[in-house]
Amino acid sequence: MSGAASEQERSPRVRMTGTQRREQLIEVGRTLFAERGYEAASVEEIAGRANVSKPVVYEHFGGKEGLYAVIVDREMSTLLGMITKSLDLNRSRIRVERVALALLTYIEDRTDGFRILVRDSPAAAEDGKYSSLLNEAIGRVGHMLAGDFSRRGLDPEFAPMYAQALVGMVSMTAQWWLDVRTPSKEVVAAHVVNLCWNGLTNLEADPRLTEE
């Protein structure tokens, strides 16, 4: 073994405050969980990438599950905050545009975080699944649509179903865009809204299936 290699092995760890170390472990964990998934990632690998001992990870998070839960909670809060901000605007079409663009922007800026959210969560992190975040978004969009339906003389009882369809369309398109990244997020959002909005604009009060 070379002297240089031995010296590298003996190099001291970077001294950090407790807060700095915690944030470092969160960043390392986010990258690793995104690359390998929850089950394949290990405390040993997390500690190794952070250049700390395993007990440091346990000290801050109680283990892999605790670290994962913190990461998922942080990513969900970030994404839900972006969606909520988008829905605060007054005009309905702008709301739909901003929601689609917010989700695509989140994927662009925090790709690792989104990959973690759409992966299967461990059983103990059931509340952290991407589906629960979508349900929150569906509830908010459903409330928005119910008011629009009432003003237009449409039955507001169907608003939750339309919210499911709209959020599902945006979500599935966003997951497709996660890997292809083309066209640009602005173009994708515009086309999604084109389909959503023009459909909403011409809604029939009592739609029926077309008989052959």
MIFI-804623 format. One line per field, with one value per residue: z, y, x of N, C-alpha, C in turn; residue number from 1. Coordinates in pm, whole numbers, plus 50000, padded with zeros to 5 digits. Each point is the difference from the previous one (the first is absolute). Layout:
N
nzz	Z:...
nyy	Y:...
nxx	X:...
cazz	Z:...
cayy	Y:...
caxx	X:...
czz	Z:...
cyy	Y:...
cxx	X:...
n	NUM:...
***
This chain:
212
nzz	50000:49917:50022:49873:49968:50073:49948:49881:50035:50038:49884:50078:50064:49910:50081:50044:50004:50104:49982:49984:50100:50068:49959:50034:50109:50012:49963:50079:50098:49968:49979:50111:50069:49938:50026:50125:50047:50075:49942:49884:50043:50052:50131:49971:49891:50071:50102:49912:49935:50124:49991:50049:50128:49997:50121:49915:49905:50083:50036:49870:49953:50084:49880:49906:50071:50108:49940:49956:50120:50049:49914:50016:50131:49988:49922:50079:50105:49937:49955:50116:50053:49905:50022:50132:49983:49915:50097:50053:49873:49952:49885:49962:49879:50058:50080:49898:49934:50110:50018:49870:49993:50111:49958:49879:50059:50085:49897:49934:50106:50028:49896:50082:50045:49873:49966:50112:49970:49876:50076:50015:50096:50105:50053:50077:49870:50033:50098:49971:49959:49877:50013:50122:49939:49906:50102:50061:49891:49992:50132:49983:49899:50070:50105:49927:49949:50124:50037:49912:50036:50126:49974:49943:50109:50030:50006:50115:50007:49872:50072:50105:49919:49966:50130:50022:49899:50047:50129:49969:49916:50087:50099:49920:49950:50125:50035:49891:50029:50115:49906:49931:50088:49912:49952:49999:50129:49944:49903:50085:50088:49895:49958:50122:50018:49880:50033:50117:49964:49880:50072:50097:49903:49937:50132:49979:50021:49897:50012:49879:50012:49896:49961:49970
nyy	49881:50097:50084:50039:49870:49964:50103:49959:49871:50058:50054:50106:49970:50056:50094:49959:50100:49978:50127:50037:49919:50044:50123:49974:49939:50104:50081:49937:49998:50127:50024:49936:50052:50112:49971:49958:50095:49998:49891:50043:50117:50027:49983:49883:49992:50031:49926:49904:50032:50001:49890:49929:49973:49875:50000:50077:49911:49900:50071:50032:49875:49932:50027:49907:49934:50042:49972:49886:49985:50046:49923:49898:50023:50020:49893:49933:50053:49977:49879:49965:50058:49941:49885:50013:50045:49899:49935:50083:49985:50111:50018:49930:50056:50116:49963:49954:50112:50071:49925:49994:50129:50011:49902:50051:50118:49943:49932:50115:50066:49905:49961:50002:50116:50033:49954:50060:50109:49975:49974:49867:50042:49998:49886:50027:50025:49931:50091:49949:49917:49996:49885:50006:50039:49907:49922:50057:49985:49875:49995:50061:49921:49896:50060:50024:49876:49963:50099:49960:49874:50039:50079:49885:49971:49953:49871:50070:49908:50035:50110:49918:49949:50122:50026:49880:50026:50123:49971:49897:50081:50098:49918:49932:50116:50047:49884:50014:50129:49934:49910:50048:50086:49959:50102:50131:50027:50116:49932:49913:50098:50069:49888:49974:50129:49993:49880:50035:50116:49960:49896:50071:50074:49883:49999:49880:50053:49922:49971:49947:49869:50009:49983:49879
nxx	50085:49972:50105:49978:49978:50109:50066:49947:50028:50118:49957:50005:49888:49921:50044:49883:49914:49921:49965:50126:50032:49896:50027:50126:49959:49919:50098:50087:49911:49969:50128:50032:49898:50034:50128:49983:49920:49891:49951:50048:49956:50117:49992:50059:49922:49893:50040:50025:49888:49951:50078:49899:49994:49960:50064:50070:49977:50025:50106:50010:49985:50075:50049:50003:49910:50065:50115:49950:49944:50114:50066:49916:50001:50129:50011:49917:50060:50116:49964:49946:50107:50069:49935:50009:50124:50008:49936:50090:50038:49943:50065:49894:50007:50026:49901:49930:50030:49977:49892:49970:50023:49928:49922:49998:49983:49914:49951:49999:49953:49910:50072:50103:49951:49974:50120:50036:49929:50041:50106:49999:49917:50085:49957:50104:50025:49890:50004:50118:49908:50047:49933:50053:50112:49984:49966:50103:50076:49954:50015:50115:50036:49954:50053:50108:49995:49973:50081:50092:49977:49993:50104:50035:49935:50121:49983:50014:49904:50010:50015:49981:49906:49960:50006:49945:49916:49980:49997:49922:49938:50000:49962:49919:49959:49996:49946:49927:49979:49988:49975:49897:49949:49915:49928:50019:50022:50036:50061:50053:50025:50042:50057:50048:50027:50055:50042:50053:50051:50038:50039:50055:50051:50007:50000:49947:49882:49966:50130:49991:50016:50078:49876:50040
cazz	50000:49988:50111:49971:50029:50145:50051:49966:50090:50133:49997:50096:49946:50006:50121:49972:50110:49993:49894:49871:49975:49970:49862:49911:49994:49924:49859:49959:49997:49887:49879:50004:49987:49862:49913:50030:50063:50145:50043:49962:50072:50134:50091:49976:49882:50034:50085:49921:49910:50082:50070:50145:50046:50006:50115:49976:49931:50101:50097:49944:49942:50053:49902:49861:49990:50048:49900:49884:50036:49999:49860:49933:50056:49947:49858:49988:50041:49893:49884:50034:50009:49863:49945:50072:49953:49866:50009:50066:49900:49989:49876:49997:49904:50054:50104:49936:49941:50104:50064:49909:49994:50132:50011:49908:50054:50112:49943:49941:50103:50107:49936:50098:50091:49933:49983:50130:50027:49916:50032:50110:50133:50097:50061:50112:49949:49914:49979:49918:49860:49902:49983:50102:49958:49890:50058:50054:49885:49944:50086:49978:49865:50004:50062:49901:49891:50048:49989:49858:49947:50051:49929:49861:49995:49991:50128:50072:50060:49913:50003:50044:49894:49903:50064:49985:49860:49970:50072:49945:49870:50022:50069:49911:49900:50068:50019:49869:49970:50090:49930:49863:50014:49878:49986:50124:50096:49964:49888:50053:50080:49910:49932:50100:50028:49880:50009:50119:50001:49893:50041:50105:49944:49923:50072:49988:50131:50021:49895:49979:49904:49865:49960:49862
cayy	50119:50118:50093:50098:49938:49990:50135:50036:49928:50059:50141:50026:50040:50143:50032:50072:50012:49898:50038:49979:49856:49950:50040:49922:49865:50008:50013:49872:49903:50028:49951:49854:49942:50022:49909:49857:49962:49986:49868:49974:50090:49951:50096:49995:50080:50140:50045:50002:50116:50121:49990:49994:49865:49965:50057:50139:49996:49960:50110:50108:49959:49873:49895:50029:50034:50137:50090:49998:50072:50143:50041:49999:50109:50125:50009:50019:50137:50088:49988:50045:50146:50054:49980:50088:50136:50008:50003:50122:50100:50012:49953:49855:49948:50025:49900:49873:50018:50009:49870:49916:50052:49980:49861:49980:50074:49920:49887:50053:50051:49903:49871:49893:50000:49945:49856:49938:50005:49909:49863:49939:50035:49891:49991:50094:50137:49999:50135:50076:49962:50101:49997:50082:50138:50023:50010:50136:50088:49972:50066:50145:50026:49970:50114:50107:49968:50001:50137:50032:49927:50063:50127:49973:49919:49859:49930:50000:49869:49930:50069:49914:49908:50078:50030:49879:49990:50107:49979:49878:50033:50078:49916:49898:50068:50042:49883:49971:50104:49980:49932:50047:50140:50075:50139:50073:49992:50100:49945:49890:50059:50064:49898:49938:50096:50006:49888:50016:50119:49996:49902:50060:50111:49950:49890:49980:49990:49862:49923:49861:49928:49999:49866:49964
caxx	49915:50085:49992:49894:49871:49986:49976:49862:49913:50008:49963:49892:49871:49972:49924:49877:49906:49895:49907:50067:50013:49866:49967:50085:49945:49876:50037:50057:49891:49913:50065:50009:49866:49957:50077:49990:49875:50008:50044:50138:50091:50036:50061:50144:50034:49972:50111:50121:50000:50012:50127:49976:49973:49857:49930:49963:49870:49901:49985:49919:49872:49952:50020:49966:49858:49982:50057:49910:49878:50031:50018:49869:49920:50052:49967:49857:49971:50045:49913:49867:50006:49999:49865:49907:50024:49943:49854:49955:49965:49855:49941:50005:50096:50134:50024:50035:50133:50103:50015:50077:50137:50061:50043:50111:50114:50049:50074:50123:50090:50023:49977:50019:49886:49883:50019:49972:49857:49922:50036:49924:50049:49992:49867:49987:49993:49883:49950:50092:49992:49964:49855:49936:50019:49905:49867:49990:49982:49867:49901:50005:49948:49858:49933:50003:49909:49862:49953:49985:49885:49877:49979:49967:49878:50033:49984:50127:50028:50094:50129:50111:50038:50076:50129:50081:50044:50094:50126:50058:50057:50122:50097:50054:50082:50122:50085:50056:50098:50114:50109:50025:50042:49977:50043:50023:49889:49899:49923:49920:49892:49905:49921:49912:49893:49917:49906:49915:49915:49902:49899:49917:49923:49885:49935:49856:49937:49955:50068:49960:50080:49944:49953:50033
czz	50000:50120:49980:50034:50150:50060:49974:50095:50139:50003:50091:49930:50012:50123:49963:50129:49984:49888:49862:49967:49963:49855:49900:49982:49920:49850:49946:49988:49883:49871:49994:49982:49857:49905:50019:50055:50148:50041:49973:50073:50141:50083:49978:49882:50025:50082:49919:49909:50076:50077:50152:50037:50006:50121:49982:49931:50100:50100:49949:49960:50054:49903:49861:49986:50044:49902:49879:50028:49997:49858:49929:50050:49943:49852:49980:50037:49891:49882:50030:50013:49863:49938:50066:49955:49862:50004:50067:49901:49970:49874:49982:49902:50049:50109:49939:49939:50107:50072:49913:49998:50132:50015:49910:50049:50118:49949:49944:50107:50104:49949:50099:50095:49936:49979:50130:50024:49918:50017:50108:50132:50089:50071:50110:49953:49908:49968:49908:49852:49914:49983:50104:49968:49887:50053:50059:49887:49939:50082:49976:49862:49996:50060:49903:49890:50044:49992:49856:49942:50044:49926:49856:49985:49981:50139:50073:50063:49916:50004:50049:49891:49894:50057:49990:49860:49968:50066:49948:49866:50016:50061:49908:49891:50061:50020:49867:49969:50086:49927:49862:49995:49869:49955:50136:50091:49966:49887:50048:50079:49910:49931:50097:50029:49880:50003:50116:49982:49890:50026:50104:49944:49933:50068:49971:50139:50032:49894:49995:49903:49865:49961:49857:49917
cyy	50124:50090:50101:49944:49991:50135:50042:49933:50064:50146:50026:50039:50150:50027:50087:50017:49889:50028:49976:49852:49941:50033:49921:49859:49997:50007:49868:49895:50022:49945:49848:49934:50018:49903:49855:49957:49973:49867:49977:50088:49945:50112:50005:50090:50148:50057:50012:50122:50131:50004:50011:49853:49975:50060:50145:50006:49964:50112:50109:49955:49869:49885:50044:50047:50143:50103:50009:50082:50151:50051:50007:50115:50134:50017:50024:50143:50099:49997:50050:50152:50066:49989:50094:50143:50020:50015:50126:50109:49994:49937:49850:49946:50021:49899:49869:50009:49994:49867:49908:50044:49980:49858:49973:50072:49925:49883:50046:50038:49897:49859:49885:49990:49939:49849:49926:49995:49898:49854:49946:50038:49876:50005:50104:50144:50017:50140:50081:49969:50116:50007:50087:50147:50033:50012:50138:50099:49983:50069:50150:50036:49974:50114:50117:49975:50005:50141:50042:49933:50067:50129:49978:49914:49852:49937:49994:49866:49921:50063:49911:49903:50072:50036:49880:49992:50104:49977:49875:50026:50074:49911:49897:50062:50042:49882:49956:50097:49985:49940:50061:50144:50080:49975:50068:49992:50099:49948:49886:50054:50062:49898:49928:50091:50014:49890:50017:50114:49997:49895:50058:50109:49952:49882:49997:49981:49856:49911:49856:49934:49999:49857:49974:49982
cxx	50088:49984:49889:49865:49978:49968:49856:49902:49998:49955:49881:49871:49984:49914:49879:49922:49896:49902:50059:50011:49865:49962:50083:49943:49870:50032:50057:49888:49907:50059:50000:49864:49947:50068:49959:49865:50020:50062:50148:50101:50027:50060:50151:50039:49975:50116:50129:50008:50015:50132:49982:49980:49849:49929:49958:49865:49890:49974:49905:49859:49944:50016:49956:49856:49973:50052:49908:49875:50022:50012:49866:49914:50045:49963:49851:49960:50038:49903:49859:49996:49996:49861:49900:50015:49939:49848:49947:49962:49851:49941:50022:50105:50143:50033:50045:50140:50109:50020:50085:50147:50072:50052:50120:50126:50061:50084:50135:50101:50039:49971:50014:49882:49877:50014:49971:49850:49922:50042:49908:50064:50001:49866:49979:49988:49880:49950:50091:49992:49955:49849:49929:50015:49904:49858:49975:49975:49861:49892:49994:49943:49851:49918:49992:49898:49854:49942:49977:49877:49869:49970:49955:49874:50025:49993:50134:50035:50102:50140:50115:50047:50084:50137:50094:50058:50107:50136:50070:50068:50133:50109:50063:50088:50134:50095:50063:50114:50125:50119:50030:50051:49990:49857:50017:49878:49890:49911:49911:49881:49894:49910:49905:49882:49908:49894:49904:49899:49895:49893:49906:49910:49872:49931:49851:49942:49959:50064:49951:50097:49931:49962:50036:49872
n	1:2:3:4:5:6:7:8:9:10:11:12:13:14:15:16:17:18:19:20:21:22:23:24:25:26:27:28:29:30:31:32:33:34:35:36:37:38:39:40:41:42:43:44:45:46:47:48:49:50:51:52:53:54:55:56:57:58:59:60:61:62:63:64:65:66:67:68:69:70:71:72:73:74:75:76:77:78:79:80:81:82:83:84:85:86:87:88:89:90:91:92:93:94:95:96:97:98:99:100:101:102:103:104:105:106:107:108:109:110:111:112:113:114:115:116:117:118:119:120:121:122:123:124:125:126:127:128:129:130:131:132:133:134:135:136:137:138:139:140:141:142:143:144:145:146:147:148:149:150:151:152:153:154:155:156:157:158:159:160:161:162:163:164:165:166:167:168:169:170:171:172:173:174:175:176:177:178:179:180:181:182:183:184:185:186:187:188:189:190:191:192:193:194:195:196:197:198:199:200:201:202:203:204:205:206:207:208:209:210:211:212
***
